[in-house]
Amino acid sequence: MDAAGKPGYRQLLRTPGAWSFVLPGFAARQPFAMLTIGIVLLIQHTSGSYGLAGAVSATAGVSMAVFAPQGGKLADRFGQAAVLIPGVLTHAASVTLLTVLALGGAPLWALFVAAVPAGASVPQVGPMVRARWAALLGDGAGAAGGARASLQTTAAAFESVTDEFTFVIGPVLTTALCTGVHPAAGLLAEATLSLIGGLLFAAQRHTQPAPSRPRTPARTARWGARRASARAGGAETAGAGAAGASGPRRTESGAHRPAASALGVPGVRVLAVVFLGIGSVFGGLQVSLTAFTEEIGQPGINGVLYGVFAAGNMVAGIVCGALSWRRSPQQRLLIAYPLLTLATSALWAVDAVPLLGALGLLVGLCIAPALITGYTLVDALVPATARTEAFTWLTGAVALGQAGAATAAGQLADGFGPSAGFVVPLAGTGLALTTLVLLRGRLATPSTGPVVSGSTRGVGHREAVTVD
């Protein structure tokens, strides 16, 4: 624990094996922040249309939203490396093909077709990292279980900060490459980072969660040895959770059986809608900021403005992870999401760069609490053997919301000017907020509702504790 006696970032990063996946995971998740804006900048350059650029980008986003949960389910079942290695190879090839087709003046249908595998193969490293934290920190009861629960919330905040740091770097890097080097340079850099970072991350097999598919005794022993090595020396820390609590479910005979789909959990479906709204903020801002900066003759500041927005998200994430929360995650989400909707309400009316940057910063500050709380709720609602899939449903929901928002904002920007595109984040978060309020009861967790005996709650759930 830190000097204050509470789990924090320092204690989290002391978890045995953490650094082995944190560093390569950071590089491997860059494609998520670079792909859509790279497609928008390249297609807009070759076609001259924001609507077309947004539509091709949206195709990639929808493809990712559809296929990402399936990849997460396969990773839960067969192991992360088995899914990630062929995935990053496919992604690098698909993005390269899309780039070549765009530069070669290929017909419109070819761009849409090429965007499908480019989006479908985006490596879902963020959800995989979150699943590794959940597996390493484990579950439990009593004081040790409470410390681990606090560290899991800290881990959710840490991952949100890491995600947002990529959204600070990714759009700025992509814009700089596309405007300063070549319109295709952003996508080529994205493919390269995806390939190298993904392979390095996949190589860290000793920290990946246990696959839930049936295993022979020999394979089970090998997995146990790798996990024991990752936990070595950490039994006295909050990170050395019980392997059985976070591992796959077993039948009475001891055989492993896969978890049911994470989407079968009602709370996950509600959170997916909530994250769709968050995705509409990302997609609406990406296209609208691009159109706005082009209209005023300063395309180079597009990445800077988006980076300011992402920096606000990152700062809020750091603060959220450092605070000790007494309200339940469900209550925090019901406070954070209305603030996010309110922050997006004035975007359409702003026409000055400094004011737009300040408002973008405010929107970013409001996103992180909602994201962190949503991921924290998944950890409490979903059994350990389905968490990678659950995390990818939320990531996919963000991508789907981003895709739809990019298309809508592009059409509005083409037809009515850049300011019209800024209406999309307000509409998306407003609809999601309505769903959240009406279905808030489905987000009840053991710490917000009646506490049931551990023998009847199922794998992956914990006794009620104060969440840090």
Secondary structure, DSSP 8 states (H G I E B T S, - for coil): --TTSS--HHHHHTSTTHHHHHHHHHHHTHHHHHHHHHHHHHHHHHH--HHHHHHHHHHHHHHHHHHHHHHHHHHHHH-HHHHHHHHHHHHHHHHHHHHHHHHTT--HHHHHHHHHHHHHT---HHHHHHHHHHHHH-B-SHHHHHHHHHHHHHHHHHHHHHHHHHHHHHHHHHHHHHHHT-TTHHHHHHHHHHHHHHHHHHT-GGGS----S---HHHHHHHHHHHHHHHTT-TTSTT--BHHHHS--B-TTS-B-----GGGSHHHHHHHHHHHHHHHHHHHHHHHHHHHHHHTT-GGGHHHHHHHHHHHHHHHHHHHHHS---S-HHHHHHHHHHHHHHHHTTGGG--SHHHHHHHHHHHHHHHHHHHHHHHHHHHHHS-GGGHHHHHHHHHHHHHHHHHHHHHHHHHHHHHH-HHHHTHHHHHHHHHHHHHHHHTGGGG--TTTS----HHHH-TT--------
